[in-house]
Each structure stands twice: as C-alpha cells, then as structure tokens.
Amino acid sequence: MYLHGDDPTRSTGSPDIVLACVVVPSSAEGLNAPPYGSAFTILCGVTHPTSRGRIAPSGPGRNDVPVIDPHYLETEHDRATFT
C-alpha cells in the first residue's frame, strides 16, 4: 500500500511511503528464517528517496560482480520520511 507519512488517511497527492506484507519469512544474515507458512515479512520504504547510491565495477572482467552501495537513508529527508 502507498501512504502519506504525514497523514496515512490522506488520499490526494503523491504518497511518500510504501508498505508491503508477504507470506515469505525473511531474516537477517546469520539468523535462521522460520519455516515457510509460519511467519510473514513486512517491508517498507521511501517512494521518492533523495539518497543516491552507486554501482562500480569490481574488476576488469565482464563477469566480475559489481560493487553496489545503495546509501539507504543517507539524507535527513529519507530518514525523517522513513521513521
């Protein structure tokens, strides 16, 4: 669902928050995820972030995995919108 951070009941204008609920459990690295069907995951994000990440090559080969640094929540705007 898409919402306005300042007033979730508002239905006009461009929403700045996105929420999703999926039935696939998710866990942080190093933790075991619960069995499928026994949990759910709630996802949230900023729809118009001002933080800017970068993608850079990690080596000269075309099969070298790129270095991805998303810079999530780097700006005050994004942090304030997310909370």
N, CA, C and O atoms as a CHARMM CRD file, in Angstrom:
* protein
*
  332
    1    1 MET  N      0.83700  -1.15000   0.00000 PROA 1      0.00000
    2    1 MET  CA     0.00000   0.00000   0.00000 PROA 1      0.00000
    3    1 MET  C      0.89600   1.23300   0.00000 PROA 1      0.00000
    4    1 MET  O      2.01400   1.20100   0.51400 PROA 1      0.00000
    5    2 TYR  N      0.40700   2.28500  -0.56600 PROA 2      0.00000
    6    2 TYR  CA     1.13500   3.55500  -0.61200 PROA 2      0.00000
    7    2 TYR  C      0.44800   4.54100   0.31400 PROA 2      0.00000
    8    2 TYR  O     -0.77300   4.69400   0.27200 PROA 2      0.00000
    9    3 LEU  N      1.23300   5.21100   1.15300 PROA 3      0.00000
   10    3 LEU  CA     0.68200   6.11400   2.15900 PROA 3      0.00000
   11    3 LEU  C      1.44200   7.43300   2.19700 PROA 3      0.00000
   12    3 LEU  O      2.54800   7.55600   1.67000 PROA 3      0.00000
   13    4 HSD  N      0.81900   8.40200   2.83000 PROA 4      0.00000
   14    4 HSD  CA     1.46900   9.67900   3.11700 PROA 4      0.00000
   15    4 HSD  C      1.97600   9.61700   4.54700 PROA 4      0.00000
   16    4 HSD  O      1.21500   9.33300   5.47200 PROA 4      0.00000
   17    5 GLY  N      3.27100   9.88600   4.72800 PROA 5      0.00000
   18    5 GLY  CA     3.86200   9.82200   6.05300 PROA 5      0.00000
   19    5 GLY  C      3.26200  10.80800   7.03400 PROA 5      0.00000
   20    5 GLY  O      3.18400  10.51800   8.22700 PROA 5      0.00000
   21    6 ASP  N      2.83300  11.97800   6.55400 PROA 6      0.00000
   22    6 ASP  CA     2.27700  12.99200   7.44900 PROA 6      0.00000
   23    6 ASP  C      0.83300  12.70300   7.83900 PROA 6      0.00000
   24    6 ASP  O      0.37300  13.14900   8.89000 PROA 6      0.00000
   25    7 ASP  N      0.11200  11.95400   6.99300 PROA 7      0.00000
   26    7 ASP  CA    -1.28800  11.61900   7.27900 PROA 7      0.00000
   27    7 ASP  C     -1.65900  10.37700   6.46900 PROA 7      0.00000
   28    7 ASP  O     -2.02800  10.50300   5.30100 PROA 7      0.00000
   29    8 PRO  N     -1.57300   9.18900   7.05100 PROA 8      0.00000
   30    8 PRO  CA    -1.86100   7.95600   6.31300 PROA 8      0.00000
   31    8 PRO  C     -3.27900   7.86600   5.74800 PROA 8      0.00000
   32    8 PRO  O     -3.53800   7.04700   4.86700 PROA 8      0.00000
   33    9 THR  N     -4.19800   8.69600   6.24200 PROA 9      0.00000
   34    9 THR  CA    -5.57100   8.65300   5.73600 PROA 9      0.00000
   35    9 THR  C     -5.76500   9.53000   4.50400 PROA 9      0.00000
   36    9 THR  O     -6.79200   9.43400   3.83200 PROA 9      0.00000
   37   10 ARG  N     -4.79100  10.38100   4.20100 PROA 10     0.00000
   38   10 ARG  CA    -4.90500  11.29100   3.04800 PROA 10     0.00000
   39   10 ARG  C     -4.86900  10.49200   1.75200 PROA 10     0.00000
   40   10 ARG  O     -4.06300   9.57300   1.60800 PROA 10     0.00000
   41   11 SER  N     -5.74500  10.84300   0.80700 PROA 11     0.00000
   42   11 SER  CA    -5.82500  10.11800  -0.46100 PROA 11     0.00000
   43   11 SER  C     -5.46300  10.98300  -1.66700 PROA 11     0.00000
   44   11 SER  O     -5.61400  10.53800  -2.80400 PROA 11     0.00000
   45   12 THR  N     -4.99200  12.19800  -1.44500 PROA 12     0.00000
   46   12 THR  CA    -4.61200  13.07100  -2.54800 PROA 12     0.00000
   47   12 THR  C     -3.09800  13.26700  -2.56000 PROA 12     0.00000
   48   12 THR  O     -2.43200  13.11700  -1.53600 PROA 12     0.00000
   49   13 GLY  N     -2.57000  13.60100  -3.72700 PROA 13     0.00000
   50   13 GLY  CA    -1.13500  13.84800  -3.83800 PROA 13     0.00000
   51   13 GLY  C     -0.33200  12.56800  -3.99700 PROA 13     0.00000
   52   13 GLY  O     -0.88600  11.47000  -4.05000 PROA 13     0.00000
   53   14 SER  N      0.96100  12.72700  -4.07100 PROA 14     0.00000
   54   14 SER  CA     1.87500  11.60500  -4.29900 PROA 14     0.00000
   55   14 SER  C      2.33700  11.00800  -2.96700 PROA 14     0.00000
   56   14 SER  O      2.98000  11.70600  -2.18300 PROA 14     0.00000
   57   15 PRO  N      2.02700   9.73600  -2.69000 PROA 15     0.00000
   58   15 PRO  CA     2.44100   9.12000  -1.42500 PROA 15     0.00000
   59   15 PRO  C      3.95800   9.03200  -1.31600 PROA 15     0.00000
   60   15 PRO  O      4.65800   8.93300  -2.32400 PROA 15     0.00000
   61   16 ASP  N      4.46200   9.06900  -0.08000 PROA 16     0.00000
   62   16 ASP  CA     5.90800   9.01400   0.11000 PROA 16     0.00000
   63   16 ASP  C      6.38300   7.76800   0.85200 PROA 16     0.00000
   64   16 ASP  O      7.58300   7.60300   1.07400 PROA 16     0.00000
   65   17 ILE  N      5.45700   6.88900   1.23900 PROA 17     0.00000
   66   17 ILE  CA     5.78900   5.65400   1.94500 PROA 17     0.00000
   67   17 ILE  C      5.12500   4.47900   1.22700 PROA 17     0.00000
   68   17 ILE  O      3.99600   4.59000   0.75100 PROA 17     0.00000
   69   18 VAL  N      5.83000   3.36400   1.15300 PROA 18     0.00000
   70   18 VAL  CA     5.25300   2.13600   0.60700 PROA 18     0.00000
   71   18 VAL  C      5.39000   1.04100   1.65700 PROA 18     0.00000
   72   18 VAL  O      6.44500   0.88700   2.27300 PROA 18     0.00000
   73   19 LEU  N      4.30800   0.27900   1.85500 PROA 19     0.00000
   74   19 LEU  CA     4.28500  -0.84200   2.79100 PROA 19     0.00000
   75   19 LEU  C      3.82800  -2.08800   2.05600 PROA 19     0.00000
   76   19 LEU  O      2.96400  -2.02200   1.18200 PROA 19     0.00000
   77   20 ALA  N      4.41100  -3.22100   2.41200 PROA 20     0.00000
   78   20 ALA  CA     4.00200  -4.49200   1.81300 PROA 20     0.00000
   79   20 ALA  C      4.10800  -5.57900   2.86500 PROA 20     0.00000
   80   20 ALA  O      4.95800  -5.52100   3.75300 PROA 20     0.00000
   81   21 CYS  N      3.25100  -6.55500   2.75800 PROA 21     0.00000
   82   21 CYS  CA     3.29300  -7.71900   3.63200 PROA 21     0.00000
   83   21 CYS  C      3.33000  -8.94600   2.73100 PROA 21     0.00000
   84   21 CYS  O      2.46600  -9.11800   1.87200 PROA 21     0.00000
   85   22 VAL  N      4.31500  -9.78400   2.92400 PROA 22     0.00000
   86   22 VAL  CA     4.44100 -11.00400   2.12200 PROA 22     0.00000
   87   22 VAL  C      4.47600 -12.20400   3.05100 PROA 22     0.00000
   88   22 VAL  O      4.91500 -12.09100   4.19500 PROA 22     0.00000
   89   23 VAL  N      4.01700 -13.35300   2.56900 PROA 23     0.00000
   90   23 VAL  CA     3.94000 -14.54700   3.40800 PROA 23     0.00000
   91   23 VAL  C      5.24400 -15.32700   3.43700 PROA 23     0.00000
   92   23 VAL  O      5.31200 -16.39400   4.04600 PROA 23     0.00000
   93   24 VAL  N      6.26400 -14.81500   2.79600 PROA 24     0.00000
   94   24 VAL  CA     7.56800 -15.46000   2.81400 PROA 24     0.00000
   95   24 VAL  C      8.36700 -14.87900   3.98200 PROA 24     0.00000
   96   24 VAL  O      8.62200 -13.67500   4.00900 PROA 24     0.00000
   97   25 PRO  N      8.76600 -15.71500   4.95100 PROA 25     0.00000
   98   25 PRO  CA     9.54900 -15.18400   6.06000 PROA 25     0.00000
   99   25 PRO  C     10.93800 -14.78000   5.62100 PROA 25     0.00000
  100   25 PRO  O     11.53500 -15.41100   4.74900 PROA 25     0.00000
  101   26 SER  N     11.44200 -13.73800   6.22000 PROA 26     0.00000
  102   26 SER  CA    12.77100 -13.23100   5.91300 PROA 26     0.00000
  103   26 SER  C     13.52500 -13.03900   7.21700 PROA 26     0.00000
  104   26 SER  O     12.92300 -12.76300   8.25500 PROA 26     0.00000
  105   27 SER  N     14.83400 -13.18500   7.16300 PROA 27     0.00000
  106   27 SER  CA    15.62300 -12.95400   8.36800 PROA 27     0.00000
  107   27 SER  C     16.96000 -12.34500   7.99200 PROA 27     0.00000
  108   27 SER  O     17.39700 -12.42500   6.84400 PROA 27     0.00000
  109   28 ALA  N     17.59000 -11.74700   8.95800 PROA 28     0.00000
  110   28 ALA  CA    18.89600 -11.12600   8.75300 PROA 28     0.00000
  111   28 ALA  C     19.95800 -12.20200   8.56700 PROA 28     0.00000
  112   28 ALA  O     19.79400 -13.34500   8.99600 PROA 28     0.00000
  113   29 GLU  N     21.03300 -11.81500   7.92800 PROA 29     0.00000
  114   29 GLU  CA    22.14400 -12.73200   7.70600 PROA 29     0.00000
  115   29 GLU  C     22.61500 -13.29000   9.05100 PROA 29     0.00000
  116   29 GLU  O     22.76500 -12.54400  10.01900 PROA 29     0.00000
  117   30 GLY  N     22.84500 -14.58200   9.10500 PROA 30     0.00000
  118   30 GLY  CA    23.29600 -15.22800  10.32200 PROA 30     0.00000
  119   30 GLY  C     22.17300 -15.77900  11.18300 PROA 30     0.00000
  120   30 GLY  O     22.43000 -16.50400  12.14400 PROA 30     0.00000
  121   31 LEU  N     20.92600 -15.44300  10.85100 PROA 31     0.00000
  122   31 LEU  CA    19.77300 -15.96400  11.58000 PROA 31     0.00000
  123   31 LEU  C     19.02300 -16.94700  10.69800 PROA 31     0.00000
  124   31 LEU  O     18.98700 -16.78900   9.47700 PROA 31     0.00000
  125   32 ASN  N     18.43500 -17.94200  11.29800 PROA 32     0.00000
  126   32 ASN  CA    17.64800 -18.91400  10.54400 PROA 32     0.00000
  127   32 ASN  C     16.24800 -18.37000  10.32200 PROA 32     0.00000
  128   32 ASN  O     15.59800 -17.90500  11.25900 PROA 32     0.00000
  129   33 ALA  N     15.78800 -18.42800   9.08700 PROA 33     0.00000
  130   33 ALA  CA    14.42600 -17.98900   8.78100 PROA 33     0.00000
  131   33 ALA  C     13.44400 -19.03600   9.28200 PROA 33     0.00000
  132   33 ALA  O     13.73600 -20.23100   9.22600 PROA 33     0.00000
  133   34 PRO  N     12.28500 -18.60700   9.77000 PROA 34     0.00000
  134   34 PRO  CA    11.27100 -19.57800  10.19200 PROA 34     0.00000
  135   34 PRO  C     10.76500 -20.36600   8.98700 PROA 34     0.00000
  136   34 PRO  O     10.92300 -19.90800   7.85500 PROA 34     0.00000
  137   35 PRO  N     10.17400 -21.51300   9.19200 PROA 35     0.00000
  138   35 PRO  CA     9.66200 -22.30700   8.07900 PROA 35     0.00000
  139   35 PRO  C      8.59600 -21.54300   7.28400 PROA 35     0.00000
  140   35 PRO  O      7.82600 -20.75800   7.83800 PROA 35     0.00000
  141   36 TYR  N      8.57600 -21.79200   5.98500 PROA 36     0.00000
  142   36 TYR  CA     7.57900 -21.16600   5.10900 PROA 36     0.00000
  143   36 TYR  C      6.18000 -21.47600   5.64200 PROA 36     0.00000
  144   36 TYR  O      5.88600 -22.61100   6.01600 PROA 36     0.00000
  145   37 GLY  N      5.32500 -20.46000   5.67100 PROA 37     0.00000
  146   37 GLY  CA     3.95700 -20.61800   6.14200 PROA 37     0.00000
  147   37 GLY  C      3.77900 -20.36100   7.62400 PROA 37     0.00000
  148   37 GLY  O      2.65000 -20.33500   8.11300 PROA 37     0.00000
  149   38 SER  N      4.88000 -20.16900   8.35400 PROA 38     0.00000
  150   38 SER  CA     4.76700 -19.94800   9.79000 PROA 38     0.00000
  151   38 SER  C      4.99400 -18.49400  10.19400 PROA 38     0.00000
  152   38 SER  O      4.87100 -18.15200  11.37000 PROA 38     0.00000
  153   39 ALA  N      5.32200 -17.64400   9.23400 PROA 39     0.00000
  154   39 ALA  CA     5.61200 -16.24500   9.54000 PROA 39     0.00000
  155   39 ALA  C      5.37800 -15.40000   8.29800 PROA 39     0.00000
  156   39 ALA  O      5.08900 -15.92400   7.22200 PROA 39     0.00000
  157   40 PHE  N      5.50500 -14.11100   8.45400 PROA 40     0.00000
  158   40 PHE  CA     5.38900 -13.19900   7.31900 PROA 40     0.00000
  159   40 PHE  C      6.43000 -12.10600   7.47400 PROA 40     0.00000
  160   40 PHE  O      7.04300 -11.96300   8.53200 PROA 40     0.00000
  161   41 THR  N      6.62400 -11.33700   6.41200 PROA 41     0.00000
  162   41 THR  CA     7.58900 -10.24400   6.41400 PROA 41     0.00000
  163   41 THR  C      6.87400  -8.95600   6.03800 PROA 41     0.00000
  164   41 THR  O      6.11000  -8.92900   5.07300 PROA 41     0.00000
  165   42 ILE  N      7.11400  -7.90200   6.78000 PROA 42     0.00000
  166   42 ILE  CA     6.58300  -6.58300   6.44900 PROA 42     0.00000
  167   42 ILE  C      7.73500  -5.75400   5.88700 PROA 42     0.00000
  168   42 ILE  O      8.78000  -5.61000   6.52100 PROA 42     0.00000
  169   43 LEU  N      7.52900  -5.22400   4.71500 PROA 43     0.00000
  170   43 LEU  CA     8.53100  -4.41100   4.03300 PROA 43     0.00000
  171   43 LEU  C      8.05200  -2.96900   3.98300 PROA 43     0.00000
  172   43 LEU  O      6.85400  -2.72300   3.84900 PROA 43     0.00000
  173   44 CYS  N      8.95600  -2.02600   4.08700 PROA 44     0.00000
  174   44 CYS  CA     8.58100  -0.62200   3.96600 PROA 44     0.00000
  175   44 CYS  C      9.70600   0.14700   3.28700 PROA 44     0.00000
  176   44 CYS  O     10.86300  -0.27400   3.30200 PROA 44     0.00000
  177   45 GLY  N      9.35100   1.26800   2.69900 PROA 45     0.00000
  178   45 GLY  CA    10.34500   2.06700   2.01600 PROA 45     0.00000
  179   45 GLY  C      9.85100   3.46400   1.71700 PROA 45     0.00000
  180   45 GLY  O      8.67700   3.78700   1.90200 PROA 45     0.00000
  181   46 VAL  N     10.77100   4.28200   1.25200 PROA 46     0.00000
  182   46 VAL  CA    10.50500   5.66500   0.85200 PROA 46     0.00000
  183   46 VAL  C     10.31100   5.66100  -0.66800 PROA 46     0.00000
  184   46 VAL  O     11.16900   5.16500  -1.39800 PROA 46     0.00000
  185   47 THR  N      9.19900   6.20700  -1.14300 PROA 47     0.00000
  186   47 THR  CA     8.90500   6.14700  -2.58000 PROA 47     0.00000
  187   47 THR  C      9.70300   7.15200  -3.41600 PROA 47     0.00000
  188   47 THR  O      9.92800   6.91900  -4.60400 PROA 47     0.00000
  189   48 HSD  N     10.12400   8.24800  -2.82400 PROA 48     0.00000
  190   48 HSD  CA    10.88500   9.26500  -3.54900 PROA 48     0.00000
  191   48 HSD  C     12.15700   9.60200  -2.76700 PROA 48     0.00000
  192   48 HSD  O     12.28700  10.71700  -2.26200 PROA 48     0.00000
  193   49 PRO  N     13.09400   8.65800  -2.65900 PROA 49     0.00000
  194   49 PRO  CA    14.28600   8.91800  -1.85100 PROA 49     0.00000
  195   49 PRO  C     15.18000   9.98800  -2.47000 PROA 49     0.00000
  196   49 PRO  O     15.24300  10.14000  -3.69000 PROA 49     0.00000
  197   50 THR  N     15.86400  10.72000  -1.60400 PROA 50     0.00000
  198   50 THR  CA    16.84600  11.69900  -2.08100 PROA 50     0.00000
  199   50 THR  C     18.27000  11.15400  -1.93500 PROA 50     0.00000
  200   50 THR  O     19.21000  11.71900  -2.49500 PROA 50     0.00000
  201   51 SER  N     18.43300  10.05600  -1.18400 PROA 51     0.00000
  202   51 SER  CA    19.74400   9.40600  -1.08700 PROA 51     0.00000
  203   51 SER  C     20.08300   8.79300  -2.43800 PROA 51     0.00000
  204   51 SER  O     19.20400   8.29900  -3.14400 PROA 51     0.00000
  205   52 ARG  N     21.34300   8.82700  -2.78500 PROA 52     0.00000
  206   52 ARG  CA    21.78400   8.27000  -4.06500 PROA 52     0.00000
  207   52 ARG  C     22.92000   7.29300  -3.83700 PROA 52     0.00000
  208   52 ARG  O     23.94100   7.63700  -3.24300 PROA 52     0.00000
  209   53 GLY  N     22.73700   6.08500  -4.30900 PROA 53     0.00000
  210   53 GLY  CA    23.76600   5.06800  -4.19800 PROA 53     0.00000
  211   53 GLY  C     24.67800   5.08800  -5.41700 PROA 53     0.00000
  212   53 GLY  O     24.64200   6.00000  -6.24200 PROA 53     0.00000
  213   54 ARG  N     25.50600   4.03100  -5.49500 PROA 54     0.00000
  214   54 ARG  CA    26.38300   3.94700  -6.65600 PROA 54     0.00000
  215   54 ARG  C     26.68300   2.49200  -6.95300 PROA 54     0.00000
  216   54 ARG  O     26.65600   1.63500  -6.06900 PROA 54     0.00000
  217   55 ILE  N     26.96600   2.23900  -8.20200 PROA 55     0.00000
  218   55 ILE  CA    27.38800   0.93200  -8.68600 PROA 55     0.00000
  219   55 ILE  C     28.71800   1.13400  -9.38000 PROA 55     0.00000
  220   55 ILE  O     28.85800   2.03500 -10.20800 PROA 55     0.00000
  221   56 ALA  N     29.70300   0.29900  -9.04900 PROA 56     0.00000
  222   56 ALA  CA    31.03800   0.42900  -9.64800 PROA 56     0.00000
  223   56 ALA  C     31.55400  -0.96700 -10.00700 PROA 56     0.00000
  224   56 ALA  O     31.20200  -1.95000  -9.35600 PROA 56     0.00000
  225   57 PRO  N     32.37500  -1.04500 -11.03000 PROA 57     0.00000
  226   57 PRO  CA    32.96800  -2.34200 -11.35900 PROA 57     0.00000
  227   57 PRO  C     33.92900  -2.78300 -10.25600 PROA 57     0.00000
  228   57 PRO  O     34.57900  -1.95000  -9.62500 PROA 57     0.00000
  229   58 SER  N     34.01700  -4.10000 -10.02500 PROA 58     0.00000
  230   58 SER  CA    34.94200  -4.61100  -9.01400 PROA 58     0.00000
  231   58 SER  C     36.22000  -5.15000  -9.64200 PROA 58     0.00000
  232   58 SER  O     37.16700  -5.50500  -8.94000 PROA 58     0.00000
  233   59 GLY  N     36.23900  -5.20600 -10.95000 PROA 59     0.00000
  234   59 GLY  CA    37.41400  -5.69500 -11.66200 PROA 59     0.00000
  235   59 GLY  C     37.25700  -5.49000 -13.15300 PROA 59     0.00000
  236   59 GLY  O     36.24600  -4.95500 -13.60700 PROA 59     0.00000
  237   60 PRO  N     38.25100  -5.91300 -13.91700 PROA 60     0.00000
  238   60 PRO  CA    38.23600  -5.65600 -15.35600 PROA 60     0.00000
  239   60 PRO  C     37.36200  -6.62000 -16.16000 PROA 60     0.00000
  240   60 PRO  O     37.00500  -6.32000 -17.29900 PROA 60     0.00000
  241   61 GLY  N     37.01500  -7.76700 -15.58600 PROA 61     0.00000
  242   61 GLY  CA    36.26100  -8.76700 -16.34300 PROA 61     0.00000
  243   61 GLY  C     34.77400  -8.50900 -16.36300 PROA 61     0.00000
  244   61 GLY  O     34.21700  -7.94000 -15.42400 PROA 61     0.00000
  245   62 ARG  N     34.13200  -8.93100 -17.43900 PROA 62     0.00000
  246   62 ARG  CA    32.69200  -8.70300 -17.54100 PROA 62     0.00000
  247   62 ARG  C     31.91200  -9.57200 -16.55600 PROA 62     0.00000
  248   62 ARG  O     30.75300  -9.26700 -16.27400 PROA 62     0.00000
  249   63 ASN  N     32.49300 -10.62300 -16.03400 PROA 63     0.00000
  250   63 ASN  CA    31.83700 -11.48000 -15.05000 PROA 63     0.00000
  251   63 ASN  C     32.16700 -11.09300 -13.61300 PROA 63     0.00000
  252   63 ASN  O     31.68600 -11.73400 -12.67800 PROA 63     0.00000
  253   64 ASP  N     32.98000 -10.05400 -13.42000 PROA 64     0.00000
  254   64 ASP  CA    33.27400  -9.56900 -12.07700 PROA 64     0.00000
  255   64 ASP  C     32.00300  -8.96200 -11.48500 PROA 64     0.00000
  256   64 ASP  O     31.33300  -8.15600 -12.13100 PROA 64     0.00000
  257   65 VAL  N     31.68200  -9.34800 -10.27000 PROA 65     0.00000
  258   65 VAL  CA    30.47800  -8.86100  -9.60400 PROA 65     0.00000
  259   65 VAL  C     30.64000  -7.37700  -9.28600 PROA 65     0.00000
  260   65 VAL  O     31.66600  -6.98300  -8.73200 PROA 65     0.00000
  261   66 PRO  N     29.64900  -6.54000  -9.62300 PROA 66     0.00000
  262   66 PRO  CA    29.77600  -5.11000  -9.33900 PROA 66     0.00000
  263   66 PRO  C     29.71400  -4.82700  -7.84200 PROA 66     0.00000
  264   66 PRO  O     29.14000  -5.59900  -7.07400 PROA 66     0.00000
  265   67 VAL  N     30.30900  -3.72200  -7.44600 PROA 67     0.00000
  266   67 VAL  CA    30.21400  -3.23900  -6.07200 PROA 67     0.00000
  267   67 VAL  C     28.98800  -2.33400  -6.01700 PROA 67     0.00000
  268   67 VAL  O     28.91300  -1.33000  -6.72600 PROA 67     0.00000
  269   68 ILE  N     28.03500  -2.69600  -5.17500 PROA 68     0.00000
  270   68 ILE  CA    26.78700  -1.93600  -5.06100 PROA 68     0.00000
  271   68 ILE  C     26.71100  -1.34100  -3.66000 PROA 68     0.00000
  272   68 ILE  O     26.73700  -2.07000  -2.66800 PROA 68     0.00000
  273   69 ASP  N     26.61900  -0.03300  -3.58400 PROA 69     0.00000
  274   69 ASP  CA    26.46400   0.66100  -2.31300 PROA 69     0.00000
  275   69 ASP  C     25.20800   1.52000  -2.41300 PROA 69     0.00000
  276   69 ASP  O     25.25500   2.60500  -2.99200 PROA 69     0.00000
  277   70 PRO  N     24.07800   1.05700  -1.86000 PROA 70     0.00000
  278   70 PRO  CA    22.81100   1.76900  -2.06400 PROA 70     0.00000
  279   70 PRO  C     22.67000   3.08000  -1.30100 PROA 70     0.00000
  280   70 PRO  O     21.81700   3.89800  -1.64600 PROA 70     0.00000
  281   71 HSD  N     23.48300   3.29800  -0.27500 PROA 71     0.00000
  282   71 HSD  CA    23.40100   4.51900   0.54800 PROA 71     0.00000
  283   71 HSD  C     21.98600   4.73900   1.07300 PROA 71     0.00000
  284   71 HSD  O     21.49500   5.86800   1.09000 PROA 71     0.00000
  285   72 TYR  N     21.33000   3.65500   1.50400 PROA 72     0.00000
  286   72 TYR  CA    19.98200   3.78900   2.06500 PROA 72     0.00000
  287   72 TYR  C     19.96300   4.78400   3.21300 PROA 72     0.00000
  288   72 TYR  O     20.86900   4.79800   4.04600 PROA 72     0.00000
  289   73 LEU  N     18.93800   5.60900   3.25400 PROA 73     0.00000
  290   73 LEU  CA    18.68400   6.55300   4.34400 PROA 73     0.00000
  291   73 LEU  C     19.86900   7.46500   4.64200 PROA 73     0.00000
  292   73 LEU  O     20.11000   7.81300   5.79800 PROA 73     0.00000
  293   74 GLU  N     20.59900   7.84800   3.62000 PROA 74     0.00000
  294   74 GLU  CA    21.76100   8.71100   3.80400 PROA 74     0.00000
  295   74 GLU  C     21.37700  10.16200   4.07700 PROA 74     0.00000
  296   74 GLU  O     22.09500  10.87000   4.78500 PROA 74     0.00000
  297   75 THR  N     20.25500  10.61000   3.52400 PROA 75     0.00000
  298   75 THR  CA    19.86700  12.00800   3.71000 PROA 75     0.00000
  299   75 THR  C     18.87900  12.16400   4.86700 PROA 75     0.00000
  300   75 THR  O     18.16200  11.22400   5.21100 PROA 75     0.00000
  301   76 GLU  N     18.85100  13.33200   5.44800 PROA 76     0.00000
  302   76 GLU  CA    17.91300  13.61800   6.53200 PROA 76     0.00000
  303   76 GLU  C     16.47100  13.46600   6.05500 PROA 76     0.00000
  304   76 GLU  O     15.61900  12.97500   6.79500 PROA 76     0.00000
  305   77 HSD  N     16.20000  13.88300   4.83200 PROA 77     0.00000
  306   77 HSD  CA    14.85000  13.73900   4.26300 PROA 77     0.00000
  307   77 HSD  C     14.39600  12.28400   4.29400 PROA 77     0.00000
  308   77 HSD  O     13.28300  11.98600   4.72700 PROA 77     0.00000
  309   78 ASP  N     15.24500  11.39400   3.84200 PROA 78     0.00000
  310   78 ASP  CA    14.88600   9.96500   3.79600 PROA 78     0.00000
  311   78 ASP  C     14.71400   9.39200   5.20700 PROA 78     0.00000
  312   78 ASP  O     13.78000   8.62900   5.45700 PROA 78     0.00000
  313   79 ARG  N     15.60000   9.75200   6.11300 PROA 79     0.00000
  314   79 ARG  CA    15.48000   9.26100   7.48700 PROA 79     0.00000
  315   79 ARG  C     14.19000   9.76700   8.13900 PROA 79     0.00000
  316   79 ARG  O     13.50500   9.00600   8.82300 PROA 79     0.00000
  317   80 ALA  N     13.86200  11.01900   7.93600 PROA 80     0.00000
  318   80 ALA  CA    12.64300  11.59000   8.52700 PROA 80     0.00000
  319   80 ALA  C     11.39100  10.95900   7.91100 PROA 80     0.00000
  320   80 ALA  O     10.41300  10.70300   8.61300 PROA 80     0.00000
  321   81 THR  N     11.42400  10.71100   6.61300 PROA 81     0.00000
  322   81 THR  CA    10.27000  10.09600   5.94500 PROA 81     0.00000
  323   81 THR  C     10.09800   8.65900   6.38700 PROA 81     0.00000
  324   81 THR  O      8.97000   8.19800   6.56200 PROA 81     0.00000
  325   82 PHE  N     11.19200   7.94300   6.57200 PROA 82     0.00000
  326   82 PHE  CA    11.15200   6.53500   6.91700 PROA 82     0.00000
  327   82 PHE  C     10.64700   6.28700   8.34500 PROA 82     0.00000
  328   82 PHE  O     10.06400   5.23900   8.62200 PROA 82     0.00000
  329   83 THR  N     10.87000   7.23900   9.24200 PROA 83     0.00000
  330   83 THR  CA    10.50300   6.99300  10.64300 PROA 83     0.00000
  331   83 THR  C      9.10100   7.39000  10.96500 PROA 83     0.00000
  332   83 THR  O      8.66300   7.23800  12.10500 PROA 83     0.00000
